[in-house]
Amino acid sequence: FCMQNPDTTLYDCVYWDPPADWQYKWTSPDHVERPGTLRIYECHVGMGSNDPKVGSYREFADNVIPHVAAMGYTAIQIMAIMEHSYYASFGYHVTNFYAASSRSGTPEDLKYLVDKAHSYGIQVLMDIVHSHASSNAMDGISQFDGTDHQYFHGGAAGYHRLWDSRCFDYGKWEVLRFLISNLRWWMDEYHFDGFRFDGVTSMLYKHHGIAICFTGNYQEYFGYQVDVDACVYLMLANTMLRELYPKVAITIGEDVSGMPTLCRPVAEGGLGFDYRLAMSIPDKWIEILEKRSDWDWDMGEIAHTMTNRRWNEKTIAYAESHDQALVGDKTIAMWLMNADMYFNMGTKQWPTAVIERGIALHKMIRLMTYGLGGEGYLTFMGNEFGHPEWIDFPREGNGWSYHHARRRWDLAYNDELRYKFLMEWEKVMHQCETKHPFCRGNMHQWVVLAHNVDKVLAFEKGSRLLFVFNFHPTNSYSDYRIGVYWPGKYKCVLDSDAWNVDGQGRVHWDVVHHTVPQSWNSRPNYLQLFIPARTCQVYHCFEMEGEEPKVLHQTQEQEAAAASNQQDQPVANGKAETPAAEIAAVAAVAAADAKEATTAATTAAAAPAAEPVAVTNTKPANATK
């Protein structure tokens, strides 16, 4: 444990061995087993407070962990846990690898946070930095024995010129012991459940990826430029974690190079990680938002970016992480809405065109990333509700201000602001994935359509799910034909145009869509759907041809109403949704007379819509008479 000396400003080591009554008593299981679906909430304890200050472990546990659980995440990934003397380094310039950062409390307080997360069934992952160490020789292990090569390469090879940090020599036995023991320390003493390894690209190559453009050519991955000692260390680390914590440990590698076999078992010659980060996805979204008009979005390029990953190597997809929120860049919400977020997010006023566009595209970008980008999903703290502005830690340049080193939770939970709708969308996405899994390993995935003129992108994912996106700024399409693999009956199970997520309610959820057994988009069947402009929907084939009739799940708004204990039935498209009692009655009818229930459902599906919908006169290139 380290504490900053107010007189010298240096971090003094403290032997932490409190009396028994001060020691934290664990109440939850030591670890949470690997979840079936990995939904990660990336977070920073220090900036987790609503107030302009350094947040504490206990405040985070009591205030943020319940929010994470309510949203539906299955894991948190905590940054800046290892002690770092420079707060603005985001925890990446580590000075003490075995000490929990004292800025947010004592070691016992950190244990309270981990235990609290485990009580909600949430895995706790640590953003661990074994790729380099701070060059601070006064507080850290740099020049610990007076030389530059005790733990690091000597000379220029041991210095990372872009990060101003020291690079480990993984060929030394003591370095291996030091780092592997460090992993066990955090797993055993603090009950962490896994790690996100930072800076893996810098570890893998002697050039650290500096001034290198990786094209995918295999000569870039296999040659004398590879640090084989670092590869061996990663193999040892992953093997140790897998053998000692077989049902628990999760490891994620942050590699921008696309190193093959990063996420294959060591027995196959791989490095042994469970997941890799899809680092090209957020870069692509920022590029699109910064440089292109809405008319120039390329559907094929988006689909390629989402699916461009190593075969059978699981990937964590994310639209933005802490990197995109740092000072000098902007979050997706700020790229979309900019200054309008300060003046026009009120629910008691009609949204401006900028706000309406921004909220619509923010929802679509997240679902596109979630649905097609990988086998896991990550959100940085606050981005689930479109946190405005950027992250800027206190420094001399900003007057040592904490104003931008916090999270404005008050915006998300203010009923008079539209941030609540963006947060609700994140919640219903996770609810949909729980009921109809689509972001997991070894799942069916097929891009059906990427139409650049109509700005429509559709794909199949998981078990009988069809995702449909209309990115066109103005055109809504009626009876738009989309090919599907599964023949049968479909219903909408997720809709970005729903009232409860600040949509216009143009999609009728009570309509049952029937497939036509005719080839379309290289699929054996097709559906005809109404797709409003700047919206996305997920359709589920709840009954395949030849199956017994099934009772449908509650709709998105019904679930929201039930969760809020509302008495009135929510309204979608101008009509009340089916109450739970009626659903139960339908179930009874279906059980008594399946044939009759099927006929009734078919008749209802054939009935015209109760409310007219506004459709542009533009004929889609994909339309049929």
TORTIKE-282651 format. One record per residue (C-alpha): z, x, y; residue number from 1. Coordinates in pm, 1 decimal, decimal comma. Last residue first. Layout:
REM TORTIKE-282651
Z  X  Y  NUM
...
END
This chain:
REM TORTIKE-282651
-5649,0  -4485,1  -436,7  625
-5547,5  -4126,1  -482,3  624
-5366,5  -3892,0  -245,1  623
-5345,0  -3511,1  -289,1  622
-5525,5  -3426,9  35,1  621
-5281,2  -3655,3  208,7  620
-5434,1  -3931,2  423,2  619
-5296,7  -3921,7  775,7  618
-5218,4  -4272,9  891,4  617
-4854,6  -4185,8  926,0  616
-4600,6  -4380,5  723,9  615
-4316,3  -4591,4  858,8  614
-4143,9  -4781,8  582,5  613
-4120,1  -5155,6  541,7  612
-3797,0  -5288,1  393,6  611
-3742,8  -5490,7  78,0  610
-3977,2  -5271,2  -125,2  609
-4214,9  -5463,0  -351,0  608
-4103,7  -5563,7  -702,0  607
-4240,4  -5357,0  -991,7  606
-3914,3  -5167,8  -1038,7  605
-3719,1  -5491,1  -1055,4  604
-3950,1  -5628,7  -1323,4  603
-3916,3  -5310,9  -1529,8  602
-3536,9  -5323,1  -1500,3  601
-3532,0  -5682,8  -1611,8  600
-3753,6  -5608,6  -1911,1  599
-3531,1  -5318,3  -2012,9  598
-3220,7  -5535,4  -1986,5  597
-3379,2  -5798,4  -2209,4  596
-3468,8  -5542,9  -2471,4  595
-3129,6  -5380,1  -2469,3  594
-2944,2  -5707,5  -2534,9  593
-2572,9  -5679,9  -2577,6  592
-2531,3  -5314,3  -2481,8  591
-2763,1  -5350,9  -2185,4  590
-2580,5  -5660,9  -2067,4  589
-2247,8  -5479,8  -2083,5  588
-2387,1  -5183,9  -1892,6  587
-2529,5  -5416,3  -1629,8  586
-2183,1  -5565,0  -1586,2  585
-2034,0  -5219,2  -1543,1  584
-2290,6  -5142,6  -1276,2  583
-2202,9  -5470,6  -1108,2  582
-1836,6  -5373,7  -1097,8  581
-1925,6  -5036,5  -950,0  580
-2103,7  -5195,9  -656,8  579
-2486,5  -5174,8  -627,4  578
-2591,4  -5043,3  -290,4  577
-2605,5  -5265,5  13,9  576
-2940,3  -5300,1  183,5  575
-3094,2  -5159,3  499,6  574
-3244,5  -4844,5  348,0  573
-2909,0  -4736,3  212,5  572
-2590,5  -4917,6  300,9  571
-2250,2  -4812,9  182,4  570
-2034,3  -5077,0  10,1  569
-1728,5  -5163,4  213,6  568
-1379,7  -5078,0  85,8  567
-1399,8  -4702,2  129,9  566
-1180,3  -4491,1  -94,9  565
-1338,1  -4174,6  49,1  564
-1443,9  -4045,8  -293,8  563
-1570,9  -4390,4  -384,3  562
-1779,5  -4405,7  -67,8  561
-1932,4  -4062,6  -127,4  560
-2011,4  -4157,2  -487,5  559
-2177,2  -4478,1  -371,4  558
-2377,3  -4280,3  -114,6  557
-2526,7  -4043,8  -375,6  556
-2607,5  -4317,5  -620,3  555
-2397,0  -4415,8  -916,4  554
-2536,4  -4306,3  -1249,6  553
-2785,0  -4526,2  -1433,3  552
-2712,0  -4716,0  -1751,4  551
-2942,3  -4611,9  -2031,9  550
-3214,9  -4792,4  -2222,7  549
-3269,4  -4655,8  -2576,8  548
-3526,5  -4379,9  -2594,3  547
-3892,8  -4419,1  -2694,3  546
-4028,7  -4312,4  -2357,2  545
-3772,8  -4104,3  -2176,2  544
-3487,7  -4263,3  -1987,0  543
-3292,7  -4102,0  -1705,9  542
-3586,1  -3892,4  -1591,9  541
-3406,7  -3760,9  -1283,5  540
-3559,0  -3734,9  -939,4  539
-3442,2  -3485,6  -676,6  538
-3545,1  -3547,5  -318,3  537
-3643,6  -3340,9  -15,5  536
-3712,4  -3436,6  344,2  535
-3909,4  -3303,5  638,3  534
-4160,5  -3591,9  641,4  533
-4088,4  -3881,9  408,0  532
-4206,8  -3866,4  45,2  531
-4293,3  -4197,9  -122,9  530
-4362,7  -4132,2  -487,4  529
-4632,1  -4177,2  -751,2  528
-4542,1  -4019,0  -1083,8  527
-4763,0  -3824,3  -1322,9  526
-4799,3  -3738,1  -1688,3  525
-4936,2  -3455,5  -1910,1  524
-4884,8  -3180,7  -1650,4  523
-5164,7  -2951,5  -1525,5  522
-5120,3  -3093,9  -1173,5  521
-5215,9  -3432,7  -1319,7  520
-5286,1  -3540,6  -1676,8  519
-5254,7  -3912,3  -1740,6  518
-4973,9  -4094,9  -1917,7  517
-4848,0  -4278,3  -1606,5  516
-4480,2  -4231,3  -1529,8  515
-4253,9  -4512,3  -1418,3  514
-4040,6  -4496,5  -1104,5  513
-3729,9  -4715,0  -1089,9  512
-3656,5  -4824,3  -733,2  511
-3289,4  -4873,4  -644,5  510
-3279,0  -4542,6  -458,2  509
-3518,4  -4653,9  -187,9  508
-3617,5  -4352,7  24,4  507
-3633,0  -4415,0  401,1  506
-3261,0  -4383,2  470,9  505
-3297,7  -4206,8  804,6  504
-3100,7  -3892,4  723,4  503
-2768,3  -3774,0  861,8  502
-2614,9  -3673,2  526,6  501
-2445,0  -4008,7  458,8  500
-2757,8  -4195,9  564,4  499
-2971,1  -4040,7  292,7  498
-3283,6  -3845,4  391,0  497
-3171,3  -3533,0  202,8  496
-3185,8  -3733,5  -119,9  495
-3026,8  -3659,3  -456,7  494
-3029,9  -3874,7  -772,1  493
-3361,4  -4056,9  -722,4  492
-3462,6  -4249,6  -1033,8  491
-3716,4  -4180,7  -1304,0  490
-3837,7  -4375,4  -1607,1  489
-4043,8  -4226,0  -1888,6  488
-4277,7  -3940,1  -1971,5  487
-4138,2  -3587,2  -1923,5  486
-4379,3  -3314,2  -1808,9  485
-4446,7  -3429,7  -1456,9  484
-4750,3  -3436,0  -1225,3  483
-4712,6  -3554,1  -869,1  482
-4910,0  -3837,2  -702,8  481
-4808,8  -3938,1  -352,4  480
-4783,7  -4315,4  -338,9  479
-4693,7  -4300,1  32,8  478
-4680,6  -3972,2  219,5  477
-4489,1  -3893,1  535,9  476
-4666,8  -3665,1  779,8  475
-4494,0  -3531,7  1090,0  474
-4339,7  -3185,4  1043,9  473
-4470,1  -3132,9  689,2  472
-4204,6  -2964,4  474,7  471
-4217,5  -3232,5  203,7  470
-4005,4  -3117,3  -88,7  469
-3985,9  -3273,9  -437,8  468
-3753,2  -3157,6  -716,2  467
-3812,6  -3316,6  -1059,4  466
-3526,5  -3308,2  -1308,1  465
-3558,4  -3380,2  -1679,7  464
-3312,0  -3119,4  -1806,2  463
-3321,4  -2813,6  -1585,5  462
-3593,1  -2768,4  -1328,2  461
-3932,5  -2918,2  -1259,1  460
-4105,9  -2823,0  -935,9  459
-4256,5  -2976,2  -625,0  458
-4377,5  -2830,4  -294,5  457
-4552,3  -3039,3  -31,7  456
-4680,6  -2893,1  296,0  455
-4978,5  -3136,0  281,3  454
-5220,5  -2855,9  361,5  453
-5036,2  -2585,0  168,2  452
-4986,6  -2779,4  -152,9  451
-4743,5  -2600,4  -385,6  450
-4729,2  -2821,6  -695,7  449
-4579,2  -2820,3  -1042,2  448
-4361,0  -2510,3  -1028,9  447
-4199,5  -2503,5  -1372,6  446
-3842,9  -2422,4  -1470,6  445
-3656,8  -2505,3  -1793,8  444
-3313,2  -2347,4  -1805,2  443
-3200,0  -2027,8  -1976,7  442
-2919,0  -1950,7  -1731,8  441
-2775,1  -2195,9  -1484,3  440
-2874,0  -2373,4  -1162,5  439
-3020,7  -2705,6  -1284,4  438
-2737,9  -2903,7  -1441,2  437
-2756,0  -3282,1  -1385,5  436
-2403,7  -3413,9  -1336,1  435
-2254,6  -3086,9  -1209,3  434
-2571,1  -2991,9  -1022,6  433
-2569,7  -3330,0  -846,3  432
-2207,5  -3285,6  -741,3  431
-2290,2  -2938,9  -610,7  430
-2574,1  -3077,7  -399,2  429
-2344,4  -3360,9  -287,6  428
-2095,7  -3112,1  -142,8  427
-2349,6  -2897,6  37,8  426
-2496,3  -3213,2  191,4  425
-2150,6  -3323,1  306,7  424
-2109,8  -2994,7  493,6  423
-2441,1  -3047,5  674,4  422
-2332,2  -3400,5  759,2  421
-1993,9  -3285,5  892,2  420
-2169,4  -3048,1  1131,8  419
-2299,1  -3360,0  1305,0  418
-1998,6  -3387,5  1535,0  417
-1782,1  -3692,3  1609,5  416
-1592,1  -3680,9  1282,1  415
-1464,4  -3332,1  1359,5  414
-1394,4  -3167,4  1022,5  413
-1683,8  -2922,3  1029,8  412
-1634,6  -2829,8  1395,6  411
-1258,9  -2774,0  1356,8  410
-1331,0  -2522,8  1081,0  409
-1462,7  -2283,1  1344,7  408
-1451,7  -1959,8  1145,0  407
-1322,4  -1635,6  1293,9  406
-1445,1  -1296,6  1414,9  405
-1659,1  -1431,7  1699,9  404
-1370,7  -1495,4  1941,1  403
-1168,1  -1202,2  1806,7  402
-1225,3  -995,8  2123,2  401
-1169,0  -622,2  2153,2  400
-1342,0  -625,1  2491,7  399
-1679,2  -696,4  2336,1  398
-1815,4  -339,6  2345,0  397
-1475,4  -185,7  2270,4  396
-1458,6  -360,1  1938,5  395
-1328,6  -682,2  1787,8  394
-1554,1  -802,6  1504,8  393
-1877,2  -982,6  1582,2  392
-2004,0  -1252,7  1350,1  391
-2272,6  -1487,1  1480,3  390
-2331,7  -1819,0  1658,3  389
-2295,7  -2158,3  1498,3  388
-2159,6  -2245,4  1153,5  387
-2412,2  -2465,7  978,4  386
-2172,7  -2666,5  762,3  385
-2218,4  -2470,4  438,8  384
-2264,2  -2159,8  653,4  383
-1892,3  -2150,0  720,8  382
-1798,5  -1895,2  455,4  381
-2110,0  -1740,0  306,8  380
-2288,4  -1942,8  41,6  379
-2390,1  -1827,3  -305,8  378
-2578,7  -1987,7  -595,0  377
-2634,3  -1896,2  -959,8  376
-2925,6  -1899,7  -1204,6  375
-3195,4  -1828,4  -947,7  374
-3403,8  -1929,4  -647,8  373
-3556,3  -2261,4  -753,4  372
-3288,7  -2526,4  -710,8  371
-3033,3  -2354,6  -490,3  370
-3288,2  -2187,0  -264,2  369
-3492,0  -2506,8  -223,7  368
-3170,4  -2703,3  -179,6  367
-3050,0  -2473,0  98,9  366
-3381,5  -2462,5  282,4  365
-3414,8  -2842,3  265,8  364
-3072,6  -2908,2  413,5  363
-3125,3  -2665,2  701,1  362
-3474,6  -2809,3  750,4  361
-3345,7  -3160,8  817,7  360
-3052,4  -3046,1  1032,2  359
-3277,6  -2828,3  1247,3  358
-3554,4  -3084,2  1290,2  357
-3313,2  -3354,7  1404,9  356
-3129,2  -3107,9  1626,7  355
-3447,8  -2983,0  1794,6  354
-3590,4  -3333,9  1837,1  353
-3269,0  -3438,9  2006,9  352
-3017,9  -3640,9  1812,1  351
-2926,1  -3985,0  1950,5  350
-2574,3  -3972,8  2087,0  349
-2245,9  -4080,3  1935,3  348
-2275,5  -3831,2  1649,2  347
-2248,6  -3533,7  1884,3  346
-2445,2  -3219,7  1795,7  345
-2636,6  -3210,2  2126,4  344
-2458,8  -2969,4  2362,4  343
-2358,0  -2645,3  2192,8  342
-2588,8  -2675,0  1892,1  341
-2880,9  -2724,5  2131,6  340
-2844,0  -2356,4  2226,0  339
-3001,2  -2238,3  1896,0  338
-3113,5  -2519,8  1668,2  337
-3319,1  -2365,0  1386,6  336
-3245,3  -1994,1  1429,4  335
-2883,8  -2081,9  1502,1  334
-2853,4  -2288,8  1183,2  333
-3017,4  -2011,0  982,7  332
-2751,8  -1769,9  1107,3  331
-2843,5  -1519,7  1374,1  330
-2891,7  -1144,6  1387,8  329
-2768,8  -874,5  1624,8  328
-2407,9  -947,9  1543,3  327
-2367,3  -1021,7  1174,1  326
-2454,8  -1365,7  1034,0  325
-2752,2  -1263,9  818,2  324
-2552,1  -992,5  641,6  323
-2260,2  -1228,5  572,4  322
-2483,9  -1428,3  338,8  321
-2787,9  -1646,9  388,4  320
-3023,4  -1859,0  178,1  319
-2860,4  -1751,2  -145,5  318
-2972,4  -1709,3  -503,8  317
-2764,9  -1524,6  -763,0  316
-2996,9  -1393,8  -1034,4  315
-2985,1  -1378,8  -1411,9  314
-3207,9  -1122,2  -1580,5  313
-3421,7  -1292,3  -1846,4  312
-3745,8  -1214,9  -1661,2  311
-3686,9  -1017,6  -1343,6  310
-3723,9  -1216,0  -1023,0  309
-4003,1  -1353,2  -804,4  308
-3933,5  -1726,3  -846,8  307
-3802,2  -1811,5  -500,1  306
-4033,2  -1568,4  -322,1  305
-4335,6  -1704,3  -509,5  304
-4248,2  -2065,1  -426,3  303
-4210,4  -1978,8  -57,0  302
-4540,8  -1790,0  -54,9  301
-4717,4  -2079,5  -225,0  300
-4578,4  -2326,8  26,0  299
-4693,6  -2122,2  326,2  298
-4523,1  -2233,8  647,3  297
-4780,1  -2216,7  926,3  296
-4747,7  -2568,9  1067,0  295
-4373,7  -2527,9  1122,1  294
-4443,2  -2232,7  1349,8  293
-4394,1  -1882,4  1220,6  292
-4219,7  -1561,3  1328,9  291
-3844,4  -1615,4  1343,9  290
-3799,1  -1905,8  1104,6  289
-4038,3  -1763,4  845,5  288
-3895,9  -1410,4  862,8  287
-3540,4  -1542,8  844,9  286
-3627,4  -1747,0  534,6  285
-3799,2  -1446,7  372,5  284
-3506,5  -1213,6  435,3  283
-3269,4  -1471,5  288,9  282
-3478,9  -1481,9  -31,5  281
-3545,2  -1108,4  -73,5  280
-3184,8  -1028,0  -162,6  279
-3178,5  -1230,8  -483,1  278
-2845,9  -1079,3  -593,3  277
-2813,5  -954,1  -950,9  276
-2615,4  -1117,3  -1226,8  275
-2427,1  -1033,2  -1547,8  274
-2446,8  -656,9  -1505,8  273
-2484,4  -435,3  -1815,6  272
-2685,1  -135,0  -1698,3  271
-2955,8  -195,1  -1956,2  270
-3045,1  11,4  -2261,8  269
-3038,1  -284,5  -2496,6  268
-2679,0  -214,0  -2604,9  267
-2592,9  -185,1  -2235,0  266
-2676,1  -552,5  -2199,5  265
-2948,2  -654,4  -1949,6  264
-2877,1  -727,9  -1585,6  263
-2998,9  -404,0  -1428,8  262
-3272,3  -395,4  -1693,5  261
-3545,6  -319,3  -1434,9  260
-3433,2  -193,4  -1089,8  259
-3543,8  -450,6  -830,7  258
-3489,9  -218,1  -535,3  257
-3255,1  -439,4  -331,6  256
-2960,9  -403,4  -565,4  255
-2629,1  -578,8  -512,4  254
-2501,4  -600,5  -869,5  253
-2283,2  -884,4  -990,4  252
-2014,8  -849,7  -1257,0  251
-1827,2  -1135,5  -1421,5  250
-1517,7  -1075,0  -1634,2  249
-1348,9  -1370,3  -1803,6  248
-1431,6  -1441,7  -2164,6  247
-1460,4  -1078,8  -2280,2  246
-1192,4  -924,8  -2057,1  245
-1124,1  -588,3  -2222,8  244
-1465,2  -549,3  -2388,4  243
-1681,8  -683,6  -2105,9  242
-1486,3  -502,2  -1836,3  241
-1509,1  -170,2  -2019,8  240
-1878,8  -215,7  -2094,0  239
-1957,1  -301,8  -1732,0  238
-1773,7  4,7  -1603,3  237
-1922,7  237,8  -1864,0  236
-2278,1  118,9  -1794,7  235
-2219,0  148,3  -1419,8  234
-2089,3  503,6  -1467,6  233
-2390,0  594,6  -1681,8  232
-2627,5  470,0  -1411,6  231
-2440,0  676,1  -1152,4  230
-2475,5  987,8  -1369,9  229
-2847,0  914,5  -1409,3  228
-2902,6  930,3  -1034,4  227
-3272,6  835,6  -1026,5  226
-3505,1  1050,6  -813,3  225
-3595,9  1258,4  -1118,2  224
-3792,2  969,3  -1260,8  223
-3775,1  607,4  -1365,2  222
-3744,4  332,1  -1106,2  221
-4016,8  422,1  -855,9  220
-4252,1  520,3  -1138,3  219
-4219,9  159,9  -1253,8  218
-4424,5  35,0  -959,7  217
-4245,6  -269,9  -821,7  216
-4332,2  -202,4  -459,1  215
-4006,7  -49,4  -339,2  214
-4038,6  74,2  18,1  213
-3821,5  383,2  59,1  212
-3698,8  504,4  400,3  211
-3345,1  539,6  258,8  210
-3311,4  389,7  -89,1  209
-3014,0  610,4  -165,9  208
-3249,3  912,6  -198,7  207
-3053,1  1020,0  -506,6  206
-3114,3  676,4  -651,3  205
-2896,3  434,4  -846,1  204
-2586,6  453,3  -629,7  203
-2755,3  363,9  -300,9  202
-2923,7  69,9  -473,9  201
-2585,8  -46,2  -603,9  200
-2453,1  -83,7  -249,5  199
-2175,4  -331,4  -327,5  198
-2062,9  -421,6  -676,6  197
-1958,7  -789,0  -688,0  196
-1659,3  -789,7  -914,6  195
-1472,8  -993,8  -1170,5  194
-1173,6  -1212,8  -1246,6  193
-908,9  -1070,1  -1013,3  192
-558,8  -1088,4  -1161,0  191
-386,0  -875,1  -893,2  190
-223,8  -610,8  -1114,6  189
-445,4  -638,3  -1421,0  188
-794,2  -700,6  -1279,7  187
-743,3  -499,8  -958,7  186
-597,3  -203,9  -1143,8  185
-854,3  -224,3  -1421,9  184
-1138,2  -176,8  -1173,8  183
-959,7  113,2  -1007,1  182
-906,8  277,6  -1345,0  181
-1286,5  280,6  -1381,2  180
-1321,0  440,5  -1037,4  179
-1063,0  717,9  -1067,2  178
-1138,6  799,5  -1429,9  177
-1510,3  828,0  -1356,2  176
-1441,6  1040,2  -1048,0  175
-1206,2  1259,2  -1248,8  174
-1471,6  1317,8  -1513,0  173
-1728,0  1436,0  -1261,5  172
-2088,7  1326,3  -1310,0  171
-2042,2  1028,8  -1081,2  170
-2041,3  1253,0  -772,9  169
-1947,4  997,3  -508,7  168
-2131,2  964,3  -177,2  167
-1936,7  1003,0  149,3  166
-1995,8  785,0  455,1  165
-2179,2  783,1  787,6  164
-2368,9  472,1  670,6  163
-2719,6  587,2  761,6  162
-2656,4  956,7  689,9  161
-2498,5  905,4  350,5  160
-2330,6  1241,0  283,6  159
-2260,5  1396,4  -55,8  158
-2611,6  1531,4  -112,3  157
-2596,5  1702,8  227,0  156
-2321,8  1941,7  117,8  155
-2099,8  1886,7  -181,8  154
-2128,5  1576,6  -395,5  153
-1812,3  1371,2  -382,1  152
-1473,0  1341,7  -543,5  151
-1340,5  1692,9  -478,0  150
-1659,8  1805,0  -304,9  149
-1602,1  1826,7  70,1  148
-1302,8  2059,3  42,8  147
-957,2  2034,1  200,4  146
-797,2  1864,0  -99,4  145
-850,2  1510,8  32,9  144
-1165,5  1613,9  214,3  143
-1269,8  1247,1  214,4  142
-998,1  1052,4  34,5  141
-915,4  826,6  327,4  140
-688,4  806,3  633,1  139
-737,2  1136,6  818,1  138
-1059,7  1238,9  644,1  137
-1250,7  933,6  762,3  136
-1583,7  977,2  582,5  135
-1526,2  635,4  429,6  134
-1622,7  602,3  66,9  133
-1946,7  533,6  -121,5  132
-2103,4  324,0  -396,0  131
-1776,6  209,6  -550,2  130
-1718,6  -67,9  -296,6  129
-1580,7  -382,6  -458,8  128
-1647,1  -735,1  -333,1  127
-1383,0  -901,0  -547,4  126
-1434,3  -1213,2  -754,3  125
-1175,3  -1488,6  -787,7  124
-1263,6  -1768,7  -1030,3  123
-1166,5  -2118,8  -923,6  122
-979,5  -2347,5  -1162,7  121
-780,6  -2500,0  -875,7  120
-459,4  -2324,4  -987,6  119
-666,5  -2006,4  -1016,4  118
-736,4  -2018,5  -643,3  117
-365,3  -2048,0  -568,4  116
-285,5  -1759,0  -800,0  115
-538,3  -1536,4  -622,1  114
-392,5  -1627,5  -281,5  113
-31,0  -1578,9  -396,3  112
-125,3  -1240,5  -540,0  111
-261,5  -1143,1  -198,6  110
70,7  -1243,3  -42,9  109
260,4  -1028,2  -292,4  108
44,0  -729,4  -197,8  107
157,8  -778,2  162,7  106
-22,9  -945,1  448,4  105
-363,4  -991,8  611,9  104
-391,0  -662,1  798,0  103
-230,9  -478,2  504,9  102
-557,9  -448,8  315,2  101
-478,3  -422,9  -55,3  100
-427,4  -62,8  -163,0  99
-593,2  99,8  -465,7  98
-918,7  218,4  -310,2  97
-765,8  353,2  10,7  96
-1002,5  451,6  295,8  95
-1285,4  208,7  223,2  94
-1572,9  190,9  469,4  93
-1724,3  -136,8  343,5  92
-1437,0  -361,5  448,6  91
-1639,1  -550,5  711,5  90
-1673,3  -213,3  892,4  89
-1535,5  -387,8  1202,2  88
-1179,0  -345,0  1075,4  87
-1194,9  36,3  1067,9  86
-898,5  165,8  865,1  85
-1017,7  16,5  540,4  84
-783,0  -94,3  264,7  83
-949,6  -262,4  -31,7  82
-973,3  -639,2  15,9  81
-1262,5  -642,6  263,2  80
-1469,4  -917,7  101,6  79
-1360,1  -1197,9  -126,8  78
-1605,9  -1367,3  -361,0  77
-1482,6  -1716,3  -442,1  76
-1578,7  -1897,0  -758,9  75
-1652,4  -2247,1  -892,9  74
-1761,1  -2412,6  -569,9  73
-1742,2  -2792,2  -556,4  72
-1680,9  -2863,5  -187,2  71
-1328,6  -2990,0  -256,5  70
-1238,1  -2662,4  -429,5  69
-1357,2  -2449,7  -136,9  68
-1171,4  -2673,2  111,3  67
-852,2  -2647,6  -95,5  66
-894,9  -2264,0  -92,8  65
-938,7  -2253,4  286,0  64
-609,9  -2383,8  423,8  63
-324,6  -2288,4  190,4  62
-476,0  -1977,4  32,9  61
-631,7  -1859,3  358,5  60
-306,5  -1903,1  546,0  59
-125,7  -1715,4  268,8  58
-367,5  -1421,2  273,6  57
-343,0  -1394,7  651,4  56
-604,7  -1444,1  921,5  55
-671,4  -1176,4  1182,0  54
-689,5  -1349,8  1519,3  53
-902,7  -1586,3  1726,6  52
-779,1  -1910,6  1566,6  51
-973,2  -2107,7  1304,9  50
-868,0  -1850,0  1047,8  49
-1090,6  -1714,3  774,0  48
-1188,2  -1406,3  974,6  47
-927,8  -1185,3  809,9  46
-971,8  -1346,7  468,7  45
-1345,0  -1282,2  442,6  44
-1545,2  -1517,6  222,5  43
-1838,7  -1560,2  -11,0  42
-1816,4  -1897,9  -183,8  41
-1989,6  -1857,1  -517,2  40
-2133,2  -2132,8  -734,1  39
-2157,9  -1996,9  -1090,9  38
-2228,5  -2269,2  -1345,3  37
-2066,5  -2279,8  -1687,1  36
-1761,9  -2109,3  -1543,2  35
-1637,7  -1772,7  -1671,1  34
-1273,9  -1804,1  -1772,6  33
-1002,0  -1817,9  -1509,8  32
-751,3  -1533,7  -1528,8  31
-378,8  -1467,7  -1545,3  30
-306,1  -1836,7  -1600,1  29
-125,9  -2008,1  -1312,2  28
235,6  -1979,6  -1194,3  27
267,8  -1607,1  -1117,4  26
602,1  -1505,7  -970,1  25
556,5  -1284,0  -662,6  24
811,6  -1005,7  -622,2  23
1061,6  -1048,0  -342,0  22
1342,3  -1172,1  -568,8  21
1280,5  -880,4  -804,0  20
1322,3  -613,9  -538,4  19
1006,1  -472,7  -378,9  18
819,2  -172,9  -520,5  17
551,4  -77,3  -267,9  16
549,8  294,4  -193,8  15
398,2  297,5  153,2  14
107,8  518,5  256,1  13
64,5  567,9  630,1  12
-251,9  449,0  802,8  11
-313,4  635,2  1128,2  10
-273,3  466,6  1468,0  9
-33,8  757,7  1555,6  8
242,9  557,9  1719,9  7
164,8  215,3  1578,8  6
152,2  353,5  1223,3  5
-89,7  138,4  1027,3  4
38,1  26,4  691,2  3
-82,7  129,8  349,3  2
0,0  0,0  0,0  1
END
